[in-house]
């Protein structure tokens, strides 16, 4: 049921990962960027709490896409982190979806190639400002936080349209 879905958007990275815990009304419960070891501890805590009515009921993870360029160590470390997220979801029977950046960013921004600045602007136009007391204040200063939030937003949008 859509009314009780709390979505965890995750932007995995090679050394740090960002997450945004988002309610069905798109309000942010919490958003944080932390070192990957700390992030794994946060995941365990979220999934233990997922048995509660307002716990995590779905996870939206940013995956990797082929851009036709060579990749390095950071890309592989990010891929391992995506795998860790999937493993945590599977172990705790939490459904998850993996989206590549072009898919969710283009849908939210409504244009082709989406930079961090364009995505940020689209989120501000839709949900409000980033000043203290405004809806997106917790996303200020970190593009990874905005990506994690955008993933959760995209998942919620898809659910409201009846898609995946």
C-alpha positions as CSV (number, residue, x, y, z in Angstrom):
1,X,0.0,0.0,0.0
2,X,1.4,3.4,-1.0
3,X,0.4,5.2,2.2
4,X,2.9,3.4,4.3
5,X,5.9,3.3,2.0
6,X,9.0,4.9,3.3
7,X,11.7,4.9,0.6
8,X,15.4,4.8,1.2
9,X,17.3,6.4,-1.7
10,X,21.0,5.5,-1.9
11,X,23.8,7.0,-3.9
12,X,26.7,4.6,-3.3
13,X,30.2,5.8,-3.7
14,X,33.7,4.4,-3.5
15,X,34.5,5.7,0.0
16,X,31.3,7.5,1.1
17,X,27.7,6.9,0.3
18,X,24.7,9.2,0.7
19,X,21.1,8.3,1.6
20,X,17.8,9.9,1.9
21,X,14.9,8.4,3.9
22,X,11.7,9.8,2.3
23,X,8.1,9.6,3.2
24,X,5.3,9.1,0.5
25,X,4.5,12.8,0.6
26,X,8.2,13.4,-0.5
27,X,9.2,14.9,2.8
28,X,12.7,14.0,4.0
29,X,12.9,12.1,7.3
30,X,16.7,12.1,7.2
31,X,19.5,12.6,4.6
32,X,23.2,12.0,5.3
33,X,26.5,11.3,3.6
34,X,28.8,9.0,5.5
35,X,31.9,6.8,5.2
36,X,30.9,3.4,3.7
37,X,31.7,1.5,7.0
38,X,29.4,3.9,8.9
39,X,26.8,3.6,6.0
40,X,26.6,-0.2,6.4
41,X,25.8,0.4,10.1
42,X,23.0,2.8,9.1
43,X,21.6,0.2,6.7
44,X,21.5,-2.4,9.4
45,X,19.7,0.0,11.7
46,X,17.2,1.0,9.0
47,X,16.4,-2.6,8.2
48,X,15.9,-3.6,11.8
49,X,13.5,-0.8,12.1
50,X,11.7,-1.7,8.9
51,X,9.4,-4.0,10.8
52,X,7.8,-0.8,12.3
53,X,5.0,0.8,10.3
54,X,7.2,3.8,9.3
55,X,10.3,1.8,8.6
56,X,12.0,1.3,5.2
57,X,9.6,-0.5,2.8
58,X,11.6,0.0,-0.4
59,X,15.1,0.9,-1.4
60,X,16.0,2.8,-4.6
61,X,19.7,2.4,-5.4
62,X,21.8,4.3,-8.0
63,X,23.4,1.7,-10.2
64,X,26.1,2.0,-12.8
65,X,25.6,2.5,-16.5
66,X,28.0,2.0,-19.4
67,X,29.1,5.3,-20.8
68,X,31.7,3.8,-23.2
69,X,34.7,5.1,-21.3
70,X,37.4,3.2,-19.4
71,X,36.8,2.8,-15.7
72,X,39.1,2.8,-12.7
73,X,39.3,1.6,-9.2
74,X,36.6,4.1,-7.9
75,X,34.1,2.6,-10.3
76,X,34.8,-0.9,-9.1
77,X,34.6,0.2,-5.4
78,X,31.2,1.8,-6.2
79,X,30.0,-1.4,-7.8
80,X,31.0,-3.3,-4.7
81,X,29.0,-0.9,-2.6
82,X,26.0,-1.3,-4.9
83,X,26.4,-5.1,-4.3
84,X,26.5,-4.6,-0.6
85,X,23.3,-2.6,-0.7
86,X,21.6,-5.3,-2.7
87,X,22.8,-8.0,-0.2
88,X,21.4,-6.1,2.8
89,X,18.1,-5.7,1.0
90,X,17.9,-9.4,0.1
91,X,19.0,-10.6,3.6
92,X,16.2,-8.5,5.2
93,X,13.6,-9.2,2.5
94,X,13.3,-5.5,1.6
95,X,12.4,-4.9,-2.0
96,X,14.8,-2.7,-4.0
97,X,15.1,-1.2,-7.4
98,X,18.3,-0.1,-9.1
99,X,18.2,2.9,-11.4
100,X,21.0,4.4,-13.5
101,X,21.5,8.1,-13.3
102,X,20.2,9.0,-16.7
103,X,16.9,7.3,-16.1
104,X,15.9,9.0,-12.8
105,X,17.7,12.3,-13.5
106,X,16.1,12.8,-16.9
107,X,12.7,12.0,-15.6
108,X,13.0,14.5,-12.8
109,X,14.7,17.3,-14.8
110,X,12.7,16.7,-18.0
111,X,15.7,17.1,-20.3
112,X,18.6,15.2,-21.8
113,X,22.0,15.3,-20.2
114,X,21.4,16.3,-16.6
115,X,24.2,17.8,-14.5
116,X,24.2,18.0,-10.8
117,X,23.2,21.7,-11.0
118,X,20.2,21.0,-13.3
119,X,19.0,18.2,-11.1
120,X,19.3,20.4,-8.0
121,X,17.3,23.2,-9.7
122,X,14.6,20.7,-10.8
123,X,14.3,19.5,-7.2
124,X,14.1,23.1,-5.8
125,X,11.5,24.1,-8.4
126,X,9.3,21.1,-7.5
127,X,9.7,20.9,-3.7
128,X,11.0,24.2,-2.4
129,X,14.1,25.9,-1.2
130,X,17.2,25.0,0.7
131,X,17.3,27.8,3.3
132,X,17.0,26.9,6.9
133,X,13.4,25.8,7.6
134,X,12.7,25.0,3.9
135,X,11.9,21.5,2.6
136,X,15.3,20.7,1.0
137,X,17.6,22.3,3.6
138,X,19.1,19.0,4.6
139,X,20.3,18.5,0.9
140,X,22.3,21.7,0.8
141,X,26.0,21.4,-0.1
142,X,26.2,17.8,-1.2
143,X,25.2,16.6,-4.7
144,X,25.3,13.0,-3.5
145,X,22.4,13.8,-1.0
146,X,20.4,15.3,-3.8
147,X,21.0,12.2,-5.9
148,X,19.8,10.0,-3.1
149,X,16.7,12.1,-2.6
150,X,16.1,12.2,-6.4
151,X,16.2,8.4,-6.5
152,X,13.5,8.1,-3.8
153,X,11.4,10.8,-5.6
154,X,11.7,8.9,-8.9
155,X,10.6,5.6,-7.2
156,X,7.6,7.3,-5.6
157,X,6.7,9.0,-8.9
158,X,6.8,5.6,-10.6
159,X,4.6,4.1,-8.0
160,X,2.0,6.8,-8.3
161,X,2.0,6.3,-12.1
162,X,1.7,2.5,-11.6
163,X,5.2,1.8,-13.0
164,X,8.4,0.3,-11.7
